[in-house]
Structure formats: structure tokens, C-alpha cells
Amino acid sequence: MDARCHKTGARQLRIIFCTPIGADGDSGKERATRQKSEAILRQYPGSKILTGDRVCKRPKILRAFLIELWAIITIIANSKNFDIYHLRNGHPIFSIFIAKAVGLRVYREIHADGLEEVKFLEKSVLEKIGIILNYRVSLLWDRLAEKRIFNNPRLQDAFRKRGIEGSEDIVVYNGGDEGSASKLDRKTARERWGLEEKKRYLVFAGSASIWHGIPLMVELQREFSNNEDNIQIIVAGGQVDRCIDVDRVLVNFPFINARDCAQLIRAADVCLLPVADIRVSPGSPLKLYDYMVNDRAVIAQANCPGYSDEVQRFGAGICVDFNCPCIARQDIVNFLNDARAVDQAISSLIRYRPQYLWDMRVTEWFDIGLGVRRDEYELY
């Protein structure tokens, strides 16, 4: 029977997708929530989307309570019309029991090891205690799900070591949204940002979080400058700390919205995807797919799941070891000087576009994921 059919075979799957995260804002989480919500509605008409900003903007505690209440009411009132209750890990909590009681299957997206990551967050002691308590409770509910969807294989391994696993658990990376891409050509985009036409620009468009490898890019830029390569790294989407980039060798556009960020990506020769290996899981970088939908070749950290494997799978660029800036610099210069290789990477991104958009990712969650492991899934 088609995986999209209801257990009675009478109709397609219908999903209740619930998260306390908003879908109207410009942060990475909010953009991803909006994009995956739209993809779910396209792929599974009749599904229901419950997001935090639709019940309450502030404070978070009230939002968590109201989204829980909304989920419970939705489940009880419509249990016969839906098949799966799908949540990002964290809140809601009690609605899971209601969903299971009325026969809905519970799926959980798991994006991070919150107990491990809290030490990197710039929060007060009280806030950190609250986060730790929330994640410890969340782990209990993660055990109750029929399926857990991890965004990185290392994260799945970490949960297995805690005894949280099931035969249906899968790994599915994040995705891209073609509608978020800029239409500007490189020349126009550079004029928009006041960039030199003859200089080669490498753009990193993620946040300036400690785990995104900003110090690695500082050392790489020093290599470019020392060798007079006429290459400049631009960091967008977050303020680079002065203590990290003491000499201000990076160009930093810290506070730009998603539209501007897409235009900046279009101004780049290629885009950078480093990572500092300081967490249990390196995650699944949303910025990778922003690069890809904007037709920019990617230079990713080598031997890193969620980074190098995706770039290699889609022929999106090359992989280097940013921890060795001298060697990384030479590999990057060689790639930039090979116009054919760069053009082939862009052609590959266009060719395989449907495979890394959110529509395919949510299909992997609910269709392919029901009977096919992700490592068995092939491009077609």
C-alpha cells in the first residue's frame, strides 16, 4: 500500500505539526519552521500547522502553555481526521499522551543535545537551569515517540547511548526553500553591497556562534592576505567578537535580514561552511541549503556528517580541513582558479535541486522514512 495512504487505505496521510517556535520571524529556526510547514501542506493537503507565534508572542512560558492547550484541543476535536502528531523536541509535552490515547502516531524531530549545548549558550544561571530541566523532561517524551527524526547521525548515536532508539528512527538533514533565493546576478549583487568587481569573495552566512568556526575563518583570511590572493571572507548574520578577530581581517555584516543575506550570497564567488568540532553533533546547517538554492558552490569542512557528505552527494563544491588553514587556502585557491570545476558544481546544484528542498525532506519523514533507511536512499 502507498505509504501516503491512511491505515484504512481511504486517503492520504494528514499531519498535525506542532512547535512552540514561531513561523513569521527571520531567525534560522523561524524560517525553517515556516518553510517546512509550507512543504507539509503542499505534500499532505489537509494537514494542520500549530506554531507558537499564532498563540502568543511573549512570554515563552505562556506560549508553551497555550500551544499545549491548542494541540490538545486540536487532537481531541479532530482525531479521526489525522494520522500523525509531529513535534520538534521540547514542548509540547502532555499532548503526546492525548495523541497516543486516540491512536495517532507520534513523531519527534530531534535537532540537538540540549544538555550538552547549554554550556555554550550566553544565558544567565537561572535560564540555564530552566533549559536543563526542560531538556531532561524532553528526553522522557522522546522515548515515547514511535519515530524519532534526527538531523545528524552523530546525534542519533548520542541518543542511542542513552537507550533512546527505535526500529523506525531515521536521519534526515534540513532542506532548502527555492522561493527564498535571490534573483540578482553577481554583478548587481556586488553593486548592491559596494563590493569590488575584481576581488574574489567567500561568504559565510550563518550565525557567529562559537560552534560555527569563526576563528578558523580568521586564520584562513590571514593566509589569503599573506599570500596576496586578492580574496576576502565576508561573515554575515552575526556580530564577530573583537577578541576573535582582533585585527578585523574579516568583513562583517552582522545584522541583515534573510532577503539581504540571499543577495549577499549571490555576490559571492563561493560560500564557506566551516564548523568547530566542539559538540556531540555538528547539526545540519540551514545556511548550506541557502547557498545551494542561490546557485553558489560550497567549500565545506571535510569528514563531517551534515557538511561534507551533503556537498559530495550533490556535487556542490569541495571539502577542505579548515583546521589546517595553509592547506585549506591552497585547496580553495586551486578550486577558484578552475572555472570549469566551479561551473560543474553550480550545474549539479541546479540538476539535483528537487532532492534537497524541504518538500523532499518532509517526504522522507513521512513516506520514504516509513520503510526505507536514509542511507539506502539514492538520487534519481
C-alpha positions as CSV (number, residue, x, y, z in Angstrom):
1,M,0.0,0.0,0.0
2,D,1.2,3.5,-0.8
3,A,3.0,5.0,2.2
4,R,0.8,8.1,2.0
5,C,-2.4,6.2,2.4
6,H,-4.1,6.2,5.8
7,K,-4.2,2.8,7.6
8,T,-7.6,2.2,6.1
9,G,-6.3,3.0,2.7
10,A,-9.0,5.6,2.2
11,R,-7.0,8.8,2.0
12,Q,-3.6,10.4,2.1
13,L,-1.7,11.0,5.3
14,R,-2.6,14.0,7.3
15,I,-0.3,15.5,9.8
16,I,-0.6,17.7,12.9
17,F,2.6,19.6,13.0
18,C,3.2,21.4,16.3
19,T,6.1,23.5,17.6
20,P,6.4,26.4,20.1
21,I,8.8,28.1,17.6
22,G,7.3,30.9,15.6
23,A,7.0,30.8,11.8
24,D,6.8,34.5,11.0
25,G,10.2,35.8,12.1
26,D,13.6,35.9,10.3
27,S,15.7,33.8,12.6
28,G,17.1,30.5,11.3
29,K,14.6,28.4,13.4
30,E,11.6,30.5,12.4
31,R,12.5,30.5,8.7
32,A,12.9,26.7,8.8
33,T,9.6,26.3,10.7
34,R,7.8,28.4,8.1
35,Q,9.4,26.6,5.1
36,K,8.8,23.0,6.4
37,S,5.3,24.0,7.4
38,E,4.6,25.1,3.8
39,A,6.2,21.9,2.5
40,I,4.0,19.7,4.7
41,L,0.9,21.5,3.5
42,R,2.0,21.0,-0.2
43,Q,2.8,17.4,0.2
44,Y,0.0,16.4,2.7
45,P,-3.1,18.6,2.0
46,G,-5.4,18.9,4.9
47,S,-2.7,18.8,7.5
48,K,-2.8,21.2,10.4
49,I,0.1,23.5,11.4
50,L,0.3,24.8,15.1
51,T,3.1,27.3,15.7
52,G,4.0,29.3,18.8
53,D,3.6,32.8,17.3
54,R,0.0,32.1,16.4
55,V,-1.0,31.8,20.1
56,C,1.3,34.2,21.8
57,K,4.4,36.4,21.1
58,R,5.7,36.7,24.6
59,P,6.5,35.4,27.2
60,K,7.8,31.9,26.3
61,I,6.3,30.3,29.3
62,L,2.8,31.4,28.3
63,R,3.4,30.5,24.7
64,A,4.4,26.9,25.8
65,F,1.2,26.6,27.9
66,L,-1.1,27.9,25.1
67,I,0.5,25.8,22.3
68,E,0.0,22.8,24.5
69,L,-3.7,23.6,25.1
70,W,-4.2,24.3,21.4
71,A,-2.6,21.0,20.5
72,I,-4.8,19.1,23.0
73,I,-8.0,20.7,21.7
74,T,-7.0,20.1,18.1
75,I,-6.2,16.4,18.7
76,I,-9.4,15.7,20.6
77,A,-11.6,17.5,18.2
78,N,-10.0,16.1,15.0
79,S,-8.5,12.7,16.0
80,K,-10.3,10.8,13.2
81,N,-9.1,13.2,10.5
82,F,-5.3,12.9,11.2
83,D,-2.7,10.1,11.3
84,I,0.5,11.6,12.8
85,Y,1.2,14.1,15.6
86,H,4.6,15.5,14.6
87,L,6.6,17.7,17.0
88,R,10.0,19.3,17.3
89,N,11.6,18.0,20.6
90,G,10.9,20.2,23.6
91,H,7.3,21.3,24.2
92,P,4.5,20.4,23.9
93,I,4.5,17.6,26.5
94,F,1.1,16.4,27.7
95,S,-0.5,16.4,24.3
96,I,1.7,13.4,23.4
97,F,-0.3,11.3,25.8
98,I,-3.6,12.5,24.3
99,A,-2.4,11.8,20.8
100,K,-1.3,8.3,21.7
101,A,-4.6,7.6,23.5
102,V,-6.7,8.5,20.4
103,G,-4.5,6.4,18.1
104,L,-2.2,9.0,16.5
105,R,1.4,8.1,15.8
106,V,3.8,10.4,17.5
107,Y,6.9,11.6,15.6
108,R,9.7,13.8,17.1
109,E,12.2,15.9,15.3
110,I,15.5,16.0,17.4
111,H,17.9,18.8,16.4
112,A,20.4,19.0,19.3
113,D,21.7,17.6,22.5
114,G,20.4,20.4,24.8
115,L,22.1,19.1,27.9
116,E,25.5,19.3,26.1
117,E,24.9,22.6,24.3
118,V,23.7,24.6,27.3
119,K,27.3,25.3,28.4
120,F,27.9,27.2,25.1
121,L,24.8,29.5,25.5
122,E,25.1,33.1,26.7
123,K,22.4,32.8,29.3
124,S,22.0,33.6,33.0
125,V,22.5,30.8,35.5
126,L,18.7,30.7,36.1
127,E,18.0,30.5,32.4
128,K,20.5,27.6,32.0
129,I,18.9,25.7,34.9
130,G,15.5,26.1,33.2
131,I,16.9,24.9,29.9
132,I,18.5,21.9,31.5
133,L,15.2,20.9,33.3
134,N,13.3,21.3,30.1
135,Y,15.6,19.1,28.2
136,R,15.7,16.4,30.9
137,V,11.9,16.3,30.8
138,S,12.0,16.3,27.0
139,L,14.2,13.2,26.9
140,L,11.4,11.3,28.7
141,W,8.9,12.3,25.9
142,D,11.5,11.5,23.2
143,R,11.3,7.9,24.4
144,L,7.5,7.8,23.9
145,A,7.6,8.6,20.2
146,E,7.0,5.9,17.6
147,K,9.6,7.5,15.4
148,R,12.5,10.0,16.1
149,I,13.9,12.0,13.2
150,F,17.4,13.1,13.9
151,N,19.2,15.9,11.9
152,N,22.6,14.3,12.1
153,P,23.8,10.7,12.5
154,R,26.1,11.7,15.4
155,L,23.1,13.0,17.3
156,Q,21.3,9.7,16.7
157,D,24.4,7.8,18.1
158,A,24.3,10.0,21.2
159,F,20.7,9.2,21.9
160,R,21.3,5.5,21.3
161,K,23.9,5.6,24.0
162,R,21.2,6.9,26.4
163,G,19.0,4.0,25.4
164,I,16.7,6.1,23.3
165,E,16.2,4.4,19.9
166,G,13.6,2.5,17.9
167,S,13.5,0.5,14.6
168,E,11.8,3.4,12.8
169,D,14.3,6.1,13.8
170,I,15.9,7.9,10.8
171,V,18.3,10.6,10.0
172,V,17.1,13.4,7.7
173,Y,19.1,16.6,7.1
174,N,17.5,20.1,6.8
175,G,16.4,21.4,3.5
176,G,16.2,24.5,1.3
177,D,13.4,26.7,0.0
178,E,13.7,27.7,-3.6
179,G,11.3,30.7,-3.0
180,S,13.8,32.3,-0.6
181,A,16.5,32.6,-3.3
182,S,17.6,35.9,-4.7
183,K,17.2,36.7,-8.4
184,L,20.1,39.1,-8.5
185,D,23.1,38.3,-10.7
186,R,26.6,38.5,-9.2
187,K,27.4,41.9,-10.7
188,T,24.2,43.6,-9.5
189,A,24.5,41.9,-6.1
190,R,28.1,43.3,-5.7
191,E,26.9,46.8,-6.6
192,R,24.2,46.5,-4.0
193,W,26.8,45.7,-1.3
194,G,29.5,48.0,-2.6
195,L,31.9,45.1,-3.3
196,E,34.8,45.2,-5.8
197,E,34.2,43.6,-9.1
198,K,37.7,42.1,-9.4
199,K,38.1,40.8,-5.9
200,R,37.1,37.3,-5.1
201,Y,34.6,37.0,-2.1
202,L,33.9,34.0,0.1
203,V,30.7,34.4,2.0
204,F,29.8,32.7,5.3
205,A,26.1,33.5,6.0
206,G,25.5,31.7,9.3
207,S,25.4,33.0,12.8
208,A,28.6,33.8,14.6
209,S,28.1,31.1,17.2
210,I,31.2,29.5,18.7
211,W,30.5,26.2,17.0
212,H,30.4,27.7,13.5
213,G,34.2,28.1,13.3
214,I,34.7,31.9,13.1
215,P,38.3,31.6,14.5
216,L,39.1,29.2,11.7
217,M,38.0,31.8,9.1
218,V,40.1,34.4,10.7
219,E,43.2,32.2,10.3
220,L,42.2,31.4,6.7
221,Q,41.8,35.1,5.8
222,R,45.3,35.7,7.2
223,E,46.6,33.1,4.9
224,F,44.9,34.7,1.9
225,S,46.3,38.1,2.9
226,N,49.8,36.9,3.5
227,N,49.8,35.3,0.0
228,E,48.2,38.3,-1.7
229,D,45.4,36.2,-3.1
230,N,43.0,39.1,-3.5
231,I,40.4,37.0,-1.7
232,Q,38.2,38.4,1.1
233,I,36.0,36.5,3.5
234,I,32.7,38.0,4.5
235,V,30.8,36.9,7.6
236,A,27.1,37.8,7.7
237,G,24.3,37.0,10.1
238,G,26.1,37.7,13.4
239,Q,28.5,40.0,15.2
240,V,32.1,38.7,15.1
241,D,33.6,39.2,18.6
242,R,36.5,41.6,18.6
243,C,38.5,39.2,20.7
244,I,38.2,36.6,18.0
245,D,39.1,38.9,15.1
246,V,41.4,41.3,16.8
247,D,42.8,42.8,13.6
248,R,39.5,42.9,11.8
249,V,40.6,40.8,8.9
250,L,37.1,39.6,8.2
251,V,34.4,41.8,6.6
252,N,31.4,41.6,8.9
253,F,27.8,42.4,8.1
254,P,26.3,41.4,11.4
255,F,22.6,42.4,11.3
256,I,20.9,41.7,8.0
257,N,17.6,40.0,7.2
258,A,17.1,36.9,5.1
259,R,16.5,38.8,1.9
260,D,19.7,40.8,2.2
261,C,21.6,37.6,3.2
262,A,20.4,35.9,0.0
263,Q,21.6,38.9,-2.1
264,L,25.0,38.8,-0.3
265,I,25.3,35.1,-1.2
266,R,24.6,35.9,-4.8
267,A,27.5,38.4,-4.6
268,A,29.9,35.6,-3.6
269,D,32.3,33.6,-5.8
270,V,31.8,30.6,-3.5
271,C,30.4,30.1,0.1
272,L,32.0,28.7,3.2
273,L,30.8,26.0,5.5
274,P,33.3,25.6,8.4
275,V,32.5,24.1,11.7
276,A,34.2,23.8,15.1
277,D,34.0,20.2,16.3
278,I,33.1,21.0,19.9
279,R,29.6,19.4,20.1
280,V,28.2,15.9,20.2
281,S,26.6,16.7,16.9
282,P,27.7,19.4,14.3
283,G,24.0,19.7,13.4
284,S,22.5,20.2,9.9
285,P,23.4,23.8,8.7
286,L,20.5,25.7,7.2
287,K,23.0,28.0,5.5
288,L,24.2,25.1,3.3
289,Y,20.8,25.0,1.6
290,D,20.6,28.8,1.4
291,Y,23.9,28.6,-0.6
292,M,22.6,25.8,-2.8
293,V,19.3,27.4,-3.7
294,N,21.2,30.6,-4.6
295,D,23.4,28.6,-7.0
296,R,26.7,29.1,-5.2
297,A,29.4,26.4,-4.9
298,V,30.2,25.4,-1.4
299,I,33.5,24.8,0.4
300,A,32.7,22.6,3.4
301,Q,34.6,21.1,6.4
302,A,35.9,17.7,5.4
303,N,34.9,14.5,7.1
304,C,31.9,16.0,8.9
305,P,28.4,14.5,8.5
306,G,25.8,17.0,7.6
307,Y,28.5,19.1,5.8
308,S,31.0,17.1,3.7
309,D,28.6,14.3,2.8
310,E,25.9,16.6,1.5
311,V,28.4,18.6,-0.6
312,Q,29.8,15.4,-2.0
313,R,26.4,13.8,-2.6
314,F,25.1,16.7,-4.7
315,G,28.5,17.7,-6.2
316,A,28.1,21.1,-4.7
317,G,31.7,22.0,-4.3
318,I,34.8,20.8,-2.4
319,C,35.7,19.8,1.1
320,V,38.7,21.1,3.0
321,D,40.1,20.9,6.5
322,F,39.6,24.4,7.9
323,N,41.7,23.4,10.9
324,C,44.8,23.4,8.6
325,P,44.5,27.0,7.1
326,C,47.6,26.7,5.0
327,I,46.4,23.6,3.2
328,A,42.8,24.8,3.1
329,R,43.9,28.1,1.5
330,Q,45.8,26.2,-1.3
331,D,42.8,23.9,-2.0
332,I,40.4,26.9,-2.2
333,V,42.7,28.9,-4.5
334,N,43.0,25.9,-6.8
335,F,39.2,25.5,-6.9
336,L,38.6,29.1,-7.6
337,N,41.1,29.1,-10.4
338,D,39.4,26.1,-12.0
339,A,36.4,27.8,-13.6
340,R,35.2,24.5,-15.1
341,A,35.0,22.9,-11.6
342,V,33.1,25.8,-10.2
343,D,30.6,25.8,-13.1
344,Q,30.2,22.0,-12.8
345,A,29.3,22.4,-9.1
346,I,26.6,25.0,-9.9
347,S,25.2,22.8,-12.7
348,S,25.0,19.9,-10.2
349,L,23.1,22.1,-7.7
350,I,20.6,23.0,-10.4
351,R,20.3,19.4,-11.6
352,Y,19.6,17.9,-8.1
353,R,17.6,20.9,-6.7
354,P,14.4,18.9,-6.0
355,Q,16.4,16.4,-3.9
356,Y,17.4,18.9,-1.2
357,L,14.3,21.1,-0.9
358,W,12.0,20.9,2.1
359,D,9.4,19.1,0.0
360,M,11.7,16.1,-0.4
361,R,12.8,16.2,3.3
362,V,9.3,16.1,4.7
363,T,8.5,13.2,2.3
364,E,11.4,11.4,3.8
365,W,9.9,11.9,7.2
366,F,6.5,10.5,6.4
367,D,6.8,8.4,3.2
368,I,10.2,7.1,2.5
369,G,11.1,7.1,6.1
370,L,8.3,4.6,6.9
371,G,10.1,1.8,5.1
372,V,13.5,3.0,3.7
373,R,16.6,4.0,5.7
374,R,18.1,7.2,4.6
375,D,21.4,5.6,3.7
376,E,19.6,3.3,1.3
377,Y,18.0,6.3,-0.5
378,E,19.5,7.1,-3.9
379,L,19.4,10.2,-6.1
380,Y,17.2,9.8,-9.1
